[in-house]
């Protein structure tokens, strides 16, 4: 398993196959990751703890334990922790390429390109 710390929280890769990857993602209280999209992968998120708002396309969807969110290839998305505890979700990525460099950021609270 590989893990990485980000300014908004952290993630751990739980399993990786040829065209899919499973991550545990934790967004710290009050933070959110960048508004972004990917060209080569879709994602499915299952919230396991915490509360927040998922942005998918032009929709803002409240999330809590048990919420399932689907993000299509090239769909703009973001997760925002609106609670006081970590927001934890499992992300399943499906696609021909799963590298961290397949990302376009539109907005980022941490000034990343």
DRENDO-1510 file (C-alpha; in Angstrom, 1 decimal, always signed):
<recs>
REC; n; res; u; v; w
REC; 1; UNK; +0.0; +0.0; +0.0 .
REC; 2; UNK; +1.2; +3.5; -0.8 .
REC; 3; UNK; +0.1; +6.6; +1.1 .
REC; 4; UNK; +0.5; +10.3; +0.4 .
REC; 5; UNK; -0.3; +13.4; +2.5 .
REC; 6; UNK; -1.9; +16.4; +0.7 .
REC; 7; UNK; -2.7; +19.9; +2.1 .
REC; 8; UNK; -6.3; +18.9; +2.4 .
REC; 9; UNK; -5.8; +15.4; +4.0 .
REC; 10; UNK; -4.4; +12.1; +2.8 .
REC; 11; UNK; -5.0; +9.0; +0.7 .
REC; 12; UNK; -3.8; +5.4; +0.8 .
REC; 13; UNK; -3.9; +3.1; -2.3 .
REC; 14; UNK; -5.5; -0.1; -1.0 .
REC; 15; UNK; -5.5; -2.1; -4.2 .
REC; 16; UNK; -4.4; -1.6; -7.8 .
REC; 17; UNK; -5.1; -3.6; -10.9 .
REC; 18; UNK; -4.4; -3.0; -14.6 .
REC; 19; UNK; -7.3; -0.7; -15.2 .
REC; 20; UNK; -8.7; +0.1; -11.7 .
REC; 21; UNK; -7.5; +1.3; -8.4 .
REC; 22; UNK; -9.0; +1.5; -4.9 .
REC; 23; UNK; -8.1; +4.3; -2.5 .
REC; 24; UNK; -9.1; +5.3; +1.1 .
REC; 25; UNK; -9.3; +9.1; +1.1 .
REC; 26; UNK; -9.5; +11.3; +4.2 .
REC; 27; UNK; -10.4; +15.0; +3.9 .
REC; 28; UNK; -9.6; +17.0; +7.0 .
REC; 29; UNK; -12.3; +19.0; +8.8 .
REC; 30; UNK; -13.3; +22.2; +7.0 .
REC; 31; UNK; -11.1; +21.5; +3.9 .
REC; 32; UNK; -11.7; +20.5; +0.3 .
REC; 33; UNK; -9.6; +19.2; -2.5 .
REC; 34; UNK; -9.3; +21.1; -5.8 .
REC; 35; UNK; -12.2; +21.4; -8.3 .
REC; 36; UNK; -10.8; +19.1; -11.0 .
REC; 37; UNK; -11.4; +16.6; -13.8 .
REC; 38; UNK; -9.6; +13.6; -15.3 .
REC; 39; UNK; -9.4; +12.7; -18.9 .
REC; 40; UNK; -8.8; +8.9; -18.6 .
REC; 41; UNK; -10.7; +7.7; -15.5 .
REC; 42; UNK; -14.1; +7.6; -13.9 .
REC; 43; UNK; -14.5; +7.5; -10.1 .
REC; 44; UNK; -17.0; +6.1; -7.6 .
REC; 45; UNK; -17.0; +7.4; -4.0 .
REC; 46; UNK; -18.5; +5.6; -1.0 .
REC; 47; UNK; -18.5; +7.7; +2.1 .
REC; 48; UNK; -17.7; +5.7; +5.3 .
REC; 49; UNK; -17.6; +8.5; +7.8 .
REC; 50; UNK; -18.1; +12.3; +8.2 .
REC; 51; UNK; -20.2; +14.8; +6.4 .
REC; 52; UNK; -19.7; +17.1; +3.5 .
REC; 53; UNK; -20.6; +18.4; +0.0 .
REC; 54; UNK; -19.7; +16.6; -3.2 .
REC; 55; UNK; -19.5; +18.8; -6.3 .
REC; 56; UNK; -20.2; +16.8; -9.5 .
REC; 57; UNK; -20.7; +18.8; -12.6 .
REC; 58; UNK; -23.0; +21.7; -11.6 .
REC; 59; UNK; -24.6; +19.8; -8.7 .
REC; 60; UNK; -23.7; +20.1; -5.0 .
REC; 61; UNK; -24.7; +16.9; -3.2 .
REC; 62; UNK; -24.7; +16.6; +0.6 .
REC; 63; UNK; -22.9; +13.4; +1.7 .
REC; 64; UNK; -22.7; +11.4; +4.9 .
REC; 65; UNK; -21.9; +7.8; +5.8 .
REC; 66; UNK; -23.4; +5.5; +3.1 .
REC; 67; UNK; -23.6; +8.1; +0.3 .
REC; 68; UNK; -22.4; +6.9; -3.1 .
REC; 69; UNK; -21.3; +9.4; -5.7 .
REC; 70; UNK; -20.4; +8.6; -9.3 .
REC; 71; UNK; -18.0; +10.8; -11.3 .
REC; 72; UNK; -17.8; +10.3; -15.1 .
REC; 73; UNK; -14.7; +10.7; -17.2 .
REC; 74; UNK; -14.1; +14.4; -17.8 .
REC; 75; UNK; -16.7; +15.4; -15.2 .
REC; 76; UNK; -15.7; +18.3; -12.9 .
REC; 77; UNK; -15.7; +17.3; -9.3 .
REC; 78; UNK; -14.6; +18.0; -5.7 .
REC; 79; UNK; -15.2; +16.8; -2.2 .
REC; 80; UNK; -15.6; +19.3; +0.7 .
REC; 81; UNK; -15.6; +18.3; +4.3 .
REC; 82; UNK; -18.2; +20.6; +6.0 .
REC; 83; UNK; -18.0; +18.8; +9.4 .
REC; 84; UNK; -15.7; +18.8; +12.4 .
REC; 85; UNK; -14.4; +15.3; +12.0 .
REC; 86; UNK; -12.5; +13.8; +9.0 .
REC; 87; UNK; -14.6; +12.9; +6.0 .
REC; 88; UNK; -13.5; +9.4; +4.9 .
REC; 89; UNK; -14.5; +7.8; +1.6 .
REC; 90; UNK; -13.4; +4.9; -0.5 .
REC; 91; UNK; -12.7; +5.8; -4.1 .
REC; 92; UNK; -12.7; +3.3; -7.0 .
REC; 93; UNK; -11.0; +4.5; -10.1 .
REC; 94; UNK; -11.8; +2.9; -13.4 .
REC; 95; UNK; -9.9; +3.8; -16.6 .
REC; 96; UNK; -7.1; +3.2; -19.1 .
REC; 97; UNK; -4.7; +5.4; -17.1 .
REC; 98; UNK; -4.7; +6.0; -13.4 .
REC; 99; UNK; -1.7; +8.3; -12.8 .
REC; 100; UNK; -1.8; +11.2; -10.5 .
REC; 101; UNK; -0.8; +13.5; -13.4 .
REC; 102; UNK; -4.2; +12.9; -15.2 .
REC; 103; UNK; -5.7; +16.0; -13.6 .
REC; 104; UNK; -6.8; +19.5; -14.6 .
REC; 105; UNK; -7.4; +21.8; -11.6 .
REC; 106; UNK; -9.9; +24.7; -12.0 .
REC; 107; UNK; -9.8; +26.0; -8.4 .
REC; 108; UNK; -7.5; +25.1; -5.6 .
REC; 109; UNK; -7.4; +26.5; -2.1 .
REC; 110; UNK; -3.7; +25.6; -1.8 .
REC; 111; UNK; -2.6; +27.4; -5.0 .
REC; 112; UNK; -1.5; +24.2; -6.8 .
REC; 113; UNK; -1.3; +24.3; -10.6 .
</recs>
